[in-house]
């Protein structure tokens, strides 16, 4: 067995929300031994590994085949790493823009006072949902228009013509999710 057994065990234990001490106690292995295994300093025997995995519980086969990482794809982004997909004064910060296989578009939208998505109504395939974080935004979906304020949400089919406009005198921030992912 290679040193990745320890890293894999630590990731699985963390994923399951089990402390190192708790796992050591429930499987009958000393805390220090478990710590050394997770650090990759000691390689457990097959029987020791099985004893540890039985306490989680997970089979040895599942332990080695379970996806525990993101296959090299980023998981976390700081605000300055988000890509702005907006135009004009409207800012659309797309989370995960570097993920080519995105199944959705998750954005933090910023509308300064008096800005909008444009005069033309927008139409595309999919669904969209959002939450107003601050300010107010006029949302038009087809023939229906409503001004939403902080805490209010929306959900609609995006093949219905739609438009967003900040009718307030303060900045408006919205978080939204669109499927399928739009190729910006």
MDAnalysis code that builds the backbone (N, CA, C; Angstrom):
import MDAnalysis as mda
import numpy as np

u = mda.Universe.empty(552, n_residues=184, atom_resindex=np.repeat(np.arange(184), 3), trajectory=True)
u.add_TopologyAttr("name", ["N", "CA", "C"] * 184)
u.add_TopologyAttr("resid", np.arange(1, 185))
u.add_TopologyAttr("resname", ["UNK", "UNK", "UNK", "UNK", "UNK", "UNK", "UNK", "UNK", "UNK", "UNK", "UNK", "UNK", "UNK", "UNK", "UNK", "UNK", "UNK", "UNK", "UNK", "UNK", "UNK", "UNK", "UNK", "UNK", "UNK", "UNK", "UNK", "UNK", "UNK", "UNK", "UNK", "UNK", "UNK", "UNK", "UNK", "UNK", "UNK", "UNK", "UNK", "UNK", "UNK", "UNK", "UNK", "UNK", "UNK", "UNK", "UNK", "UNK", "UNK", "UNK", "UNK", "UNK", "UNK", "UNK", "UNK", "UNK", "UNK", "UNK", "UNK", "UNK", "UNK", "UNK", "UNK", "UNK", "UNK", "UNK", "UNK", "UNK", "UNK", "UNK", "UNK", "UNK", "UNK", "UNK", "UNK", "UNK", "UNK", "UNK", "UNK", "UNK", "UNK", "UNK", "UNK", "UNK", "UNK", "UNK", "UNK", "UNK", "UNK", "UNK", "UNK", "UNK", "UNK", "UNK", "UNK", "UNK", "UNK", "UNK", "UNK", "UNK", "UNK", "UNK", "UNK", "UNK", "UNK", "UNK", "UNK", "UNK", "UNK", "UNK", "UNK", "UNK", "UNK", "UNK", "UNK", "UNK", "UNK", "UNK", "UNK", "UNK", "UNK", "UNK", "UNK", "UNK", "UNK", "UNK", "UNK", "UNK", "UNK", "UNK", "UNK", "UNK", "UNK", "UNK", "UNK", "UNK", "UNK", "UNK", "UNK", "UNK", "UNK", "UNK", "UNK", "UNK", "UNK", "UNK", "UNK", "UNK", "UNK", "UNK", "UNK", "UNK", "UNK", "UNK", "UNK", "UNK", "UNK", "UNK", "UNK", "UNK", "UNK", "UNK", "UNK", "UNK", "UNK", "UNK", "UNK", "UNK", "UNK", "UNK", "UNK", "UNK", "UNK", "UNK", "UNK", "UNK", "UNK", "UNK", "UNK", "UNK", "UNK", "UNK", "UNK", "UNK"])
u.atoms.positions = np.array([
    [0.839, -1.193, 0.000],
    [0.000, 0.000, 0.000],
    [0.877, 1.247, 0.000],
    [0.420, 2.258, -0.675],
    [1.222, 3.479, -0.797],
    [0.843, 4.489, 0.281],
    [1.600, 5.582, 0.319],
    [1.358, 6.632, 1.315],
    [0.024, 7.335, 1.124],
    [-0.603, 7.202, -0.067],
    [-1.879, 7.876, -0.267],
    [-3.000, 7.226, 0.544],
    [-2.763, 6.049, 1.125],
    [-3.740, 5.412, 1.997],
    [-4.024, 6.333, 3.185],
    [-2.984, 6.893, 3.758],
    [-3.153, 7.789, 4.902],
    [-3.937, 9.035, 4.557],
    [-3.577, 9.657, 3.439],
    [-4.287, 10.873, 3.010],
    [-5.741, 10.545, 2.685],
    [-5.966, 9.399, 2.062],
    [-7.307, 8.956, 1.702],
    [-8.125, 8.689, 2.967],
    [-7.498, 8.044, 3.950],
    [-8.172, 7.746, 5.206],
    [-8.547, 9.042, 5.934],
    [-7.626, 9.994, 5.979],
    [-7.892, 11.279, 6.627],
    [-9.045, 12.004, 5.926],
    [-9.035, 12.012, 4.591],
    [-10.101, 12.680, 3.831],
    [-11.453, 12.027, 4.090],
    [-11.487, 10.690, 4.121],
    [-12.733, 9.971, 4.362],
    [-13.234, 10.220, 5.785],
    [-12.339, 10.151, 6.747],
    [-12.702, 10.384, 8.141],
    [-13.280, 11.790, 8.313],
    [-12.629, 12.773, 7.699],
    [-13.091, 14.162, 7.763],
    [-14.454, 14.307, 7.093],
    [-14.608, 13.673, 5.934],
    [-15.868, 13.700, 5.194],
    [-17.009, 13.129, 6.037],
    [-16.734, 12.109, 6.792],
    [-17.744, 11.455, 7.640],
    [-17.949, 12.194, 8.965],
    [-17.100, 13.198, 9.243],
    [-17.250, 13.974, 10.472],
    [-16.821, 13.226, 11.728],
    [-15.856, 12.331, 11.571],
    [-15.367, 11.535, 12.702],
    [-14.000, 12.081, 13.118],
    [-13.823, 12.315, 14.411],
    [-12.515, 12.788, 14.887],
    [-11.531, 11.621, 14.879],
    [-10.253, 11.949, 14.854],
    [-9.211, 10.932, 14.868],
    [-9.308, 10.090, 16.141],
    [-9.509, 10.744, 17.271],
    [-9.626, 10.026, 18.562],
    [-10.827, 9.096, 18.568],
    [-11.934, 9.598, 18.052],
    [-13.168, 8.820, 17.998],
    [-12.987, 7.556, 17.157],
    [-12.361, 7.699, 15.989],
    [-12.129, 6.556, 15.111],
    [-11.172, 5.564, 15.757],
    [-10.105, 6.067, 16.357],
    [-9.124, 5.191, 17.006],
    [-9.802, 4.368, 18.098],
    [-10.631, 5.012, 18.886],
    [-11.315, 4.330, 19.986],
    [-12.281, 3.268, 19.461],
    [-13.046, 3.603, 18.419],
    [-14.058, 2.666, 17.920],
    [-13.476, 1.487, 17.154],
    [-12.250, 1.610, 16.629],
    [-11.675, 0.487, 15.890],
    [-10.597, -0.253, 16.682],
    [-10.256, 0.246, 17.872],
    [-9.285, -0.448, 18.713],
    [-7.836, -0.234, 18.313],
    [-7.557, 0.837, 17.584],
    [-6.188, 1.194, 17.193],
    [-5.794, 2.391, 18.052],
    [-4.556, 2.488, 18.440],
    [-4.153, 3.637, 19.262],
    [-4.249, 4.916, 18.437],
    [-4.518, 6.001, 19.146],
    [-4.616, 7.303, 18.483],
    [-3.318, 7.640, 17.767],
    [-2.177, 7.364, 18.408],
    [-0.884, 7.683, 17.785],
    [-0.655, 6.848, 16.522],
    [-1.070, 5.582, 16.523],
    [-0.929, 4.737, 15.324],
    [-1.767, 5.276, 14.175],
    [-2.997, 5.653, 14.487],
    [-3.891, 6.206, 13.464],
    [-3.321, 7.507, 12.907],
    [-2.774, 8.334, 13.787],
    [-2.159, 9.589, 13.363],
    [-0.989, 9.326, 12.413],
    [-0.143, 8.366, 12.749],
    [1.006, 8.024, 11.892],
    [0.555, 7.482, 10.535],
    [-0.520, 6.696, 10.536],
    [-1.060, 6.166, 9.274],
    [-1.540, 7.325, 8.401],
    [-2.318, 8.253, 8.991],
    [-2.856, 9.376, 8.230],
    [-1.758, 10.309, 7.716],
    [-0.650, 10.383, 8.430],
    [0.480, 11.214, 7.988],
    [1.326, 10.516, 6.927],
    [1.036, 9.245, 6.650],
    [1.800, 8.493, 5.659],
    [3.133, 7.998, 6.188],
    [3.325, 8.048, 7.509],
    [4.597, 7.610, 8.105],
    [4.597, 6.119, 8.388],
    [3.400, 5.532, 8.499],
    [3.255, 4.098, 8.736],
    [2.229, 3.570, 7.747],
    [2.533, 2.425, 7.152],
    [1.593, 1.794, 6.230],
    [0.871, 0.676, 6.977],
    [-0.446, 0.724, 7.076],
    [-1.159, -0.296, 7.845],
    [-1.196, -1.638, 7.120],
    [-1.277, -2.711, 7.870],
    [-1.472, -4.022, 7.261],
    [-2.894, -4.054, 6.715],
    [-3.186, -5.016, 5.856],
    [-4.525, -5.137, 5.288],
    [-5.538, -5.372, 6.402],
    [-5.181, -6.214, 7.377],
    [-6.115, -6.494, 8.474],
    [-6.344, -5.255, 9.340],
    [-5.299, -4.450, 9.592],
    [-5.458, -3.210, 10.365],
    [-6.337, -2.221, 9.606],
    [-6.105, -2.082, 8.303],
    [-6.907, -1.166, 7.498],
    [-8.369, -1.596, 7.510],
    [-8.617, -2.914, 7.369],
    [-9.987, -3.417, 7.381],
    [-10.658, -3.107, 8.715],
    [-9.937, -3.265, 9.812],
    [-10.453, -2.987, 11.150],
    [-10.848, -1.505, 11.270],
    [-10.003, -0.635, 10.745],
    [-10.277, 0.809, 10.775],
    [-11.504, 1.136, 9.912],
    [-11.522, 0.567, 8.699],
    [-12.613, 0.868, 7.774],
    [-13.948, 0.307, 8.254],
    [-13.921, -0.837, 8.961],
    [-15.155, -1.410, 9.510],
    [-15.801, -0.460, 10.514],
    [-14.980, 0.339, 11.196],
    [-15.495, 1.279, 12.195],
    [-16.120, 2.512, 11.557],
    [-15.849, 2.760, 10.260],
    [-16.358, 4.005, 9.624],
    [-17.857, 3.934, 9.302],
    [-18.497, 2.971, 8.746],
    [-18.091, 1.754, 8.069],
    [-18.027, 1.950, 6.557],
    [-17.030, 1.298, 5.949],
    [-16.883, 1.273, 4.492],
    [-16.043, 0.052, 4.139],
    [-16.328, -0.552, 2.991],
    [-15.555, -1.724, 2.574],
    [-14.198, -1.279, 2.039],
    [-13.247, -2.189, 2.037],
    [-11.912, -1.890, 1.514],
    [-12.014, -1.505, 0.041],
    [-12.842, -2.230, -0.704],
    [-13.031, -1.928, -2.132],
    [-13.572, -0.532, -2.358],
    [-14.609, -0.181, -1.590],
    [-15.189, 1.163, -1.723],
    [-14.199, 2.237, -1.284],
    [-13.401, 1.935, -0.271],
    [-12.403, 2.888, 0.223],
    [-11.449, 3.319, -0.890],
    [-11.037, 2.350, -1.721],
    [-10.067, 2.663, -2.770],
    [-10.702, 3.212, -4.042],
    [-12.025, 3.077, -4.181],
    [-12.661, 3.561, -5.415],
    [-13.504, 4.817, -5.209],
    [-13.813, 5.153, -3.959],
    [-14.625, 6.329, -3.657],
    [-13.921, 7.605, -4.111],
    [-14.668, 8.473, -4.813],
    [-14.121, 9.762, -5.236],
    [-14.027, 10.674, -4.025],
    [-12.826, 11.024, -3.620],
    [-12.648, 11.891, -2.456],
    [-12.061, 13.245, -2.825],
    [-11.734, 13.436, -4.084],
    [-11.195, 14.733, -4.474],
    [-11.936, 15.260, -5.689],
    [-11.545, 16.397, -6.129],
    [-12.205, 17.096, -7.229],
    [-11.496, 16.891, -8.556],
    [-10.684, 15.828, -8.632],
    [-9.932, 15.537, -9.859],
    [-9.168, 16.752, -10.367],
    [-8.525, 17.444, -9.444],
    [-7.685, 18.580, -9.822],
    [-8.446, 19.869, -10.093],
    [-9.770, 19.839, -9.993],
    [-10.532, 21.062, -10.234],
    [-10.629, 21.867, -8.945],
    [-10.593, 23.163, -9.104],
    [-10.673, 24.053, -7.940],
    [-12.030, 23.932, -7.273],
    [-12.021, 24.129, -5.966],
    [-13.238, 24.085, -5.169],
    [-13.563, 25.449, -4.588],
    [-12.544, 26.167, -4.138],
    [-12.746, 27.427, -3.432],
    [-12.189, 28.598, -4.234],
    [-12.879, 29.743, -4.151],
    [-12.484, 30.946, -4.883],
    [-12.596, 32.153, -3.958],
    [-11.596, 33.012, -3.978],
    [-11.694, 34.264, -3.230],
    [-12.412, 35.279, -4.125],
    [-12.963, 36.350, -3.549],
    [-13.713, 37.320, -4.361],
    [-12.922, 37.866, -5.546],
    [-11.614, 38.121, -5.350],
    [-10.830, 38.680, -6.459],
    [-10.528, 37.662, -7.556],
    [-10.790, 36.384, -7.313],
    [-10.556, 35.356, -8.337],
    [-11.773, 35.110, -9.217],
    [-12.910, 35.704, -8.877],
    [-14.116, 35.502, -9.671],
    [-14.034, 36.342, -10.938],
    [-14.417, 35.742, -12.053],
    [-14.336, 36.393, -13.359],
    [-15.604, 37.216, -13.598],
    [-15.427, 38.480, -14.007],
    [-16.561, 39.353, -14.297],
    [-17.058, 39.088, -15.709],
    [-18.296, 38.606, -15.811],
    [-18.902, 38.301, -17.101],
    [-19.918, 39.366, -17.506],
    [-19.973, 40.446, -16.750],
    [-20.953, 41.493, -17.000],
    [-20.578, 42.397, -18.154],
    [-21.457, 43.331, -18.418],
    [-21.190, 44.316, -19.457],
    [-21.678, 45.670, -18.965],
    [-21.040, 46.707, -19.426],
    [-21.398, 48.046, -18.967],
    [-21.095, 48.171, -17.486],
    [-22.024, 48.753, -16.748],
    [-21.846, 48.945, -15.305],
    [-22.315, 47.750, -14.474],
    [-23.023, 46.805, -15.107],
    [-23.529, 45.637, -14.395],
    [-22.396, 44.613, -14.290],
    [-22.197, 44.080, -13.078],
    [-21.114, 43.125, -12.823],
    [-21.718, 41.756, -12.537],
    [-21.272, 40.751, -13.285],
    [-21.663, 39.360, -13.026],
    [-20.398, 38.607, -12.677],
    [-20.188, 38.302, -11.404],
    [-19.019, 37.534, -10.979],
    [-19.391, 36.061, -11.021],
    [-18.801, 35.315, -11.960],
    [-19.108, 33.904, -12.160],
    [-18.206, 33.034, -11.300],
    [-18.804, 32.210, -10.472],
    [-18.058, 31.273, -9.633],
    [-17.745, 30.041, -10.480],
    [-16.469, 29.647, -10.507],
    [-16.075, 28.452, -11.249],
    [-15.971, 28.648, -12.747],
    [-15.647, 29.846, -13.188],
    [-15.540, 30.125, -14.625],
    [-14.503, 29.231, -15.294],
    [-13.502, 28.773, -14.527],
    [-12.448, 27.936, -15.087],
    [-12.874, 26.478, -15.248],
    [-14.054, 26.116, -14.797],
    [-14.537, 24.729, -14.904],
    [-15.277, 24.569, -16.224],
    [-14.669, 23.897, -17.156],
    [-15.280, 23.731, -18.487],
    [-16.507, 22.815, -18.450],
    [-16.572, 21.934, -17.463],
    [-17.670, 20.977, -17.386],
    [-18.789, 21.431, -16.447],
    [-18.891, 22.743, -16.206],
    [-19.924, 23.253, -15.312],
    [-21.309, 22.825, -15.788],
    [-22.155, 22.417, -14.849],
    [-23.539, 22.084, -15.170],
    [-24.462, 23.265, -14.877],
    [-23.914, 24.285, -14.193],
    [-24.709, 25.458, -13.863],
    [-23.818, 26.691, -13.835],
    [-24.460, 27.826, -13.868],
    [-23.756, 29.099, -13.707],
    [-24.233, 29.707, -12.400],
    [-23.298, 29.910, -11.481],
    [-23.609, 30.514, -10.190],
    [-22.922, 31.861, -10.161],
    [-23.705, 32.934, -9.993],
    [-23.138, 34.276, -10.098],
    [-23.535, 35.174, -8.944],
    [-22.658, 36.137, -8.696],
    [-22.930, 37.236, -7.779],
    [-23.089, 38.454, -8.680],
    [-24.295, 38.975, -8.734],
    [-24.614, 40.073, -9.651],
    [-24.664, 41.388, -8.881],
    [-24.065, 42.422, -9.463],
    [-24.077, 43.751, -8.851],
    [-24.653, 44.740, -9.852],
    [-25.716, 45.417, -9.438],
    [-26.375, 46.420, -10.271],
    [-26.275, 47.764, -9.569],
    [-25.422, 48.678, -10.040],
    [-25.411, 50.032, -9.476],
    [-26.789, 50.689, -9.728],
    [-27.128, 51.701, -8.968],
    [-28.414, 52.388, -9.121],
    [-28.630, 52.800, -10.572],
    [-29.833, 52.524, -11.082],
    [-30.201, 52.931, -12.436],
    [-29.720, 52.022, -13.553],
    [-29.017, 50.927, -13.254],
    [-28.517, 50.037, -14.322],
    [-29.506, 48.911, -14.579],
    [-29.322, 48.266, -15.731],
    [-30.193, 47.145, -16.080],
    [-29.470, 46.184, -17.011],
    [-30.171, 45.113, -17.387],
    [-29.577, 44.100, -18.275],
    [-29.697, 44.491, -19.741],
    [-30.257, 45.639, -20.013],
    [-30.394, 46.117, -21.393],
    [-31.857, 46.303, -21.760],
    [-32.077, 47.026, -22.828],
    [-33.457, 47.300, -23.255],
    [-34.140, 46.048, -23.775],
    [-33.355, 45.202, -24.449],
    [-33.913, 43.968, -25.019],
    [-34.136, 42.933, -23.922],
    [-35.235, 42.227, -24.013],
    [-35.496, 41.130, -23.084],
    [-34.545, 39.975, -23.450],
    [-34.116, 39.222, -22.443],
    [-33.177, 38.110, -22.637],
    [-33.970, 36.802, -22.696],
    [-33.551, 35.897, -23.584],
    [-34.179, 34.580, -23.700],
    [-33.075, 33.554, -23.914],
    [-33.121, 32.465, -23.169],
    [-32.201, 31.338, -23.380],
    [-32.819, 30.102, -22.745],
    [-32.320, 28.928, -23.060],
    [-32.841, 27.671, -22.535],
    [-32.421, 27.492, -21.086],
    [-33.298, 26.930, -20.267],
    [-32.938, 26.565, -18.909],
    [-33.833, 27.170, -17.851],
    [-33.273, 27.201, -16.640],
    [-33.970, 27.758, -15.489],
    [-33.026, 28.679, -14.741],
    [-33.598, 29.613, -13.992],
    [-32.783, 30.512, -13.176],
    [-33.492, 30.765, -11.857],
    [-32.699, 30.838, -10.813],
    [-33.217, 31.183, -9.494],
    [-32.254, 32.185, -8.881],
    [-32.767, 33.037, -8.004],
    [-31.897, 34.021, -7.381],
    [-32.444, 34.534, -6.075],
    [-31.559, 35.207, -5.339],
    [-31.871, 35.798, -4.046],
    [-31.296, 37.211, -4.025],
    [-32.126, 38.184, -3.666],
    [-31.657, 39.560, -3.534],
    [-30.974, 39.674, -2.168],
    [-29.689, 40.023, -2.194],
    [-28.921, 40.173, -0.959],
    [-29.081, 41.561, -0.352],
    [-29.058, 42.584, -1.218],
    [-29.197, 43.967, -0.744],
    [-29.754, 44.823, -1.862],
    [-30.399, 45.912, -1.473],
    [-30.983, 46.821, -2.461],
    [-32.307, 46.297, -2.970],
    [-32.673, 46.784, -4.145],
    [-33.910, 46.326, -4.778],
    [-33.708, 46.215, -6.272],
    [-34.443, 45.289, -6.873],
    [-34.300, 45.035, -8.310],
    [-35.689, 44.786, -8.907],
    [-35.952, 45.431, -10.026],
    [-37.194, 45.184, -10.745],
    [-36.939, 44.007, -11.683],
    [-37.731, 42.947, -11.523],
    [-37.574, 41.750, -12.342],
    [-38.803, 41.621, -13.231],
    [-38.579, 41.534, -14.542],
    [-39.673, 41.331, -15.482],
    [-39.497, 39.962, -16.117],
    [-40.498, 39.114, -15.948],
    [-40.511, 37.775, -16.547],
    [-41.784, 37.709, -17.382],
    [-41.623, 37.716, -18.711],
    [-42.794, 37.751, -19.584],
    [-43.586, 39.020, -19.331],
    [-44.883, 38.881, -19.021],
    [-45.751, 40.044, -18.779],
    [-45.798, 40.427, -17.307],
    [-45.093, 39.685, -16.459],
    [-45.131, 39.927, -15.009],
    [-43.915, 40.720, -14.556],
    [-44.134, 41.787, -13.791],
    [-43.049, 42.617, -13.258],
    [-43.248, 42.782, -11.760],
    [-42.130, 42.689, -11.036],
    [-42.186, 42.871, -9.582],
    [-40.866, 43.452, -9.101],
    [-40.922, 44.329, -8.111],
    [-39.721, 44.860, -7.478],
    [-39.443, 43.986, -6.262],
    [-38.267, 43.367, -6.260],
    [-37.850, 42.504, -5.154],
    [-36.851, 43.241, -4.276],
    [-36.933, 43.010, -2.973],
    [-36.008, 43.621, -2.011],
    [-35.219, 42.514, -1.316],
    [-34.230, 42.905, -0.515],
    [-33.361, 41.960, 0.182],
    [-34.172, 40.866, 0.867],
    [-33.754, 39.622, 0.625],
    [-34.415, 38.464, 1.210],
    [-35.424, 37.809, 0.294],
    [-35.866, 38.526, -0.743],
    [-36.847, 37.946, -1.662],
    [-36.125, 37.182, -2.772],
    [-36.829, 36.214, -3.340],
    [-36.241, 35.314, -4.330],
    [-37.106, 35.222, -5.578],
    [-36.527, 34.615, -6.602],
    [-37.256, 34.342, -7.841],
    [-36.792, 33.004, -8.410],
    [-37.637, 32.415, -9.259],
    [-37.322, 31.159, -9.942],
    [-38.188, 31.130, -11.192],
    [-37.584, 30.973, -12.376],
    [-38.369, 30.996, -13.602],
    [-37.680, 30.199, -14.710],
    [-38.459, 29.934, -15.746],
    [-37.980, 29.255, -16.944],
    [-37.387, 30.333, -17.858],
    [-36.106, 30.202, -18.218],
    [-35.415, 31.277, -18.942],
    [-35.782, 31.388, -20.425],
    [-36.651, 30.494, -20.927],
    [-37.087, 30.699, -22.314],
    [-38.234, 31.708, -22.362],
    [-38.660, 32.185, -21.191],
    [-39.608, 33.306, -21.115],
    [-38.758, 34.580, -21.122],
    [-39.071, 35.543, -21.988],
    [-38.275, 36.780, -22.032],
    [-38.204, 37.441, -20.644],
    [-37.007, 37.890, -20.277],
    [-36.807, 38.449, -18.939],
    [-35.810, 39.608, -18.962],
    [-35.897, 40.411, -17.905],
    [-35.053, 41.605, -17.797],
    [-34.947, 41.994, -16.323],
    [-33.788, 42.539, -15.943],
    [-33.550, 43.002, -14.566],
    [-33.151, 44.465, -14.605],
    [-33.677, 45.269, -13.636],
    [-33.372, 46.698, -13.607],
    [-33.354, 47.187, -12.167],
    [-32.277, 47.872, -11.791],
    [-32.201, 48.466, -10.458],
    [-32.944, 49.792, -10.505],
    [-34.118, 49.815, -9.890],
    [-34.937, 51.023, -9.881],
    [-34.714, 51.852, -8.622],
    [-33.862, 51.341, -7.719],
    [-33.584, 52.043, -6.472],
    [-32.458, 53.047, -6.624],
    [-32.126, 53.709, -5.514],
    [-31.034, 54.683, -5.545],
    [-29.782, 54.145, -4.854],
    [-29.781, 52.844, -4.545],
    [-28.624, 52.190, -3.932],
    [-28.211, 50.986, -4.781],
    [-27.012, 50.519, -4.547],
    [-26.516, 49.334, -5.242],
    [-27.392, 48.126, -4.897],
    [-27.553, 47.227, -5.853],
    [-28.305, 45.995, -5.626],
    [-27.385, 44.811, -5.892],
    [-27.389, 43.842, -4.976],
    [-26.616, 42.611, -5.164],
    [-27.568, 41.423, -5.118],
    [-27.345, 40.520, -6.067],
    [-28.172, 39.325, -6.217],
    [-27.234, 38.136, -6.380],
    [-27.585, 37.003, -5.801],
    [-26.887, 35.760, -6.144],
    [-27.877, 34.959, -6.972],
    [-27.371, 34.380, -8.071],
    [-28.245, 33.643, -8.958],
    [-27.589, 32.368, -9.445],
    [-28.436, 31.456, -9.867],
    [-27.971, 30.192, -10.425],
    [-28.785, 29.900, -11.677],
    [-28.090, 29.560, -12.765],
    [-28.745, 29.283, -14.035],
    [-28.313, 27.909, -14.525],
    [-29.261, 27.148, -15.036],
    [-28.943, 25.888, -15.700],
    [-29.552, 25.922, -17.080],
    [-29.003, 25.234, -18.065],
    [-27.648, 24.698, -17.981],
    [-26.641, 25.839, -17.939],
    [-25.389, 25.500, -17.692],
    [-24.342, 26.535, -17.646],
    [-24.323, 27.262, -18.970],
    [-24.312, 28.581, -18.895],
    [-24.232, 29.371, -20.126],
    [-22.783, 29.578, -20.488],
    [-22.493, 29.478, -21.738],
    [-21.122, 29.699, -22.223],
    [-20.927, 31.189, -22.425],
    [-20.426, 31.851, -21.400],
    [-20.216, 33.300, -21.453],
    [-19.021, 33.629, -22.303],
])
